């Protein structure tokens, strides 16, 4: 019989470490729901920043799970369900309340299509890339799409928009943005993963520099930072795809298929009909009903 040598204090500490990533995931959910509530009250600025905060929570929960080696299948499923709300439902409702609520009886369809694309994106991610080391994302990540859509309203209220883009139809552009983000989420366009922080490699140093610049810009000029930065990230993936082509961009198999066809035919068992015939002197049992 094995005896648990771990002290009660260490067991409590480990239990707390295991719960930590899920706590950040639930924080992501809290901000997503709060964004929906703010949008329903007409507070679109605050709702947009809530989605940005949810994206930060989503980034931290994965990093913490990997750093503490506490990742689990439960955590992956919980994260996907929360992301469907925070980066699918919430941004779509922000756009609906801000731009389409007075546009007609069926104006909500655009929001619905965006949510469908976000859900498909997350389901495909769970099959193709969840729990694995990623060099790039297949399709636009849902947190980026959600943050882009949620902060669009704030950017349209800036003096820059009023001075340089007054002729752009805000509502129509929101509709095109919804469709573009939805298509990119379910596409095979590759988008780079945020590099890990570190001082040993140039990638790690650049990640630290980018994080510092982003934090300063986000707190100093939030309305001018989040939407243009997300558009820059989206454009980078598209331009890189056009220049390098689509080679190695298709997944190894169709994620909608449950099984992979390995090219081998199933074994066929040959029936010996002679053995199935009743032998002389033996009577067949009567059929007792449908089988």
N, C-alpha and C positions, 0 to 999 in steps of 0.2 A: 504494500500500500504506500503510495507516494504522499509525502508530507509537504505542504506548501511552506517553503522557507521564507517567503516574502513577508515582511513585517506588515502589520495593519496600516502603518503610516505610508509605506511604499505602495500598498494596494490602493489606498485612497488617492495618492498622488497619480498613479497610473490611470485610475478611473477618471480623474479630473482631466488628464491629458487627452484621453479618448473622447471625452465629451466636448473638448474645446473646439475642434473643427465644426461639429454640428451646431455649436452655439453661434459661430459666425454665419453658418448657413441660415439659421433661424433669424439672425439679425438681417440678413439679406431679405428674407420673407417679410419681416416687419416693415422694412423700408419700402418694399414693393407695395404692400397693402396701404401704407401711409401715403404713398404717391397717388394711389387710386382715390383715396379719400380727399386729398388736397385738390386733385383735378376735378372731382365732382363739385367742389366748392368754388371752382374758378381760380384757384391759386396755382397757376401753371408754372410759375417760376419755382416755387417750393417743390412741386411735384417732380420737376426735372432734376433738381439737385438730389432728391430722394433716390432716383434711379441711378445717378452717378455714385451715390453712397452705397447702393446695393451692388453695383459693379465692383467697387473696392472690396466689399465684404466677400464677394464671390472669388476675387483674386486671392484674398488672404486665406480663406478656408482651405483651398487646395494646397497652397504653400505650407500652411501649418500641418496639414495632414501628411504631406510628404516629409517635412522636417522632423516630425515626431514619430513617423512610421506608424500612424494610426489610421491609415486609409482602409476603407472597407466597402463591400458591395452595398451595404445599407447607406453609407455616406454618399456614394455615387448616385443612387436612386433618389435620395432625399434632395441632393443638389440639383438634379435634373427637374424634379417636380417644382422646386422653388424657383429655378430659372425660368420655367415656363410662365410663372406668374409675374416675376419681377421684370423680365426682359421680353415677355410676349404680351400678356394681358395688360399690364400696367402702362407701358409706352403706347400701346394701341388705344387705350382709353384716354390717355392724355391728349393724343392727337384728335380723337373723336370729339371730346368735350371742347377742345380749343378751336377746332376748325370745321368739323362736320356735323355738329349736333343740330344746326339749323339749316343743313343743306338738303334736306329731303328725307322721305321715309326710308329709303334704302342706302343712305350715306354711310351706314355702319358696316356695309359689306367690305369696304377697304380695310377697316380695322380687323374684321374677321379673317380676311385673307392673310394679313400680316401675322396674326396669331397662329394660323395653320402652318405658315412657313416656319415660324419659330419652334413650334412643337415638332415638326418634321426634322428640323435641324438638330434638336436635342436628341431625338430618337436615333437619328443616324450617328450622332457623335457617340452615344452609348455603345453602339454596335461596332463602330470602326476604330475609335480612338480612346475611349474612356479607360483609365488605368494604365495607359502606356506612355512611354516617353515620346513627345511630339516635337518634330522639327518644324511643322507648320500645321495650321488648321485647314481642314477640308471645308471650304465655305466660310462665309463671314461669321465670326463668333456672335452669339446672341447678345452677350453683354455690350459689345460694341454697337450693334444695331439698335439695342434698346436705349443706350445713352445718346446715340446720335439723334434718334427720333424724339426723345424726351427733352433734349436741350435745343431743338430747332426753334421752338416758340421764343425762348429767351434771346436767341440770336436775332430773330426778326424784330425785336423791340429795341435793338441797340441803335445809337446814332449812326454807326457805320452803315447799317442797312437802310436807314432813312436817307442818308446822303448819297450812297452809291447804288442802291438796289431798290429804289422806290417804284420802279416800273414792273418789278417781278411780282406776279400774283401769288400771294402768300398761301392761300388755300389750295390752289391748283398745284403749287410746288410741294405742299405737304402730301397731296395724293400721289404725285410721282415719287416722292421720297419713300412713302410706304411701300409702293410696288417694287422700287429698286432694291430696298433693303430685304424685302421678302425673297426676291429672286436670288440675290447674292447669298443669302443664308442657305439656300438649298442647292447652290451651284457647286462646282468643283474647283473654284478659284482658290488658290492657296494663299493664306494670310499668315504672316510670321508670328511666332510665339514670342511673348515678352522674355528677353534673355534674363538669366539669373544674375542676381547681384554678386559682385566679387571684384577683387583687385588683382587677380592673377591673370585674367584674360582681358583682351580689348572689349569683348562683348560684355563682360561683367562690369567693366569700368564705364562703358557707354550706357549700360542700364542704370547705373547709379547717377550718372550725369543727367540722363533723360528723366529720371524720377525727381531729381532736385528741381530741374527746370519746370517740370510739369506741376509740381507742388506749388512753386512760387507763382507761376502763371495762373493756376487754378484758384488760388486764394486772392490774387491781386485783380485779375480780370476774368472771372468765371464765365460770363456771358460771351466773351470773345475767345475763350480757350476751348471748351469742350466740343462744341459743334464743329468748328473748323478743324480741330485736331482729329476728330473721328472721320471727317470727310477726307482729310489727308491720308489717313490709314487705309480707308476704303479705296481711294484712288491709287495708292501704292500697289495694292494687291492686283487691281485691274491692269495697271500699266505693266507690271512685271509679268502677268499672265500673257498679255498681248505680245510682249517682246520675246519671251522665252517659249511660248507655245503651251499646249496642253499636255505635253508628254509627262508621264508619271503623275498625272493629276486625277486619273480615274481610280476609284477604289478597286481592291483586288476582286471584289464580288459585289453583287447587287445587295444592298443592305435590307431590301424588302423581302428577300428570299430567306426562308428559315434554314435551308440546307444548301450545301455546296455540292454541285455536280462534279464528281471527281473523274468522270469519263468512263467509269467502269460499270458495266451492266450488272444488275442484281443477279445473284445466283438463282437459277431456276431449278426447282426440284422436280425430277421426272417421276411421274406416278406409275406404279406397276399395277395396271388394271387387272392383270390375271390374279394377283394376290387379293384384290378387293372383291372378287366374285365369291359368293358363298360356296362352301364345300358341300359335296353331296352328303345327304343325311342330316344337314343342319338347316333349320328354318330361320328365316330372317325375322328379326323382331318387328312387331307392328309399330307403325309410326304413331307416336303419342301426341303429335301436334307440330305446329310451326316452330322452327328452330332459328 
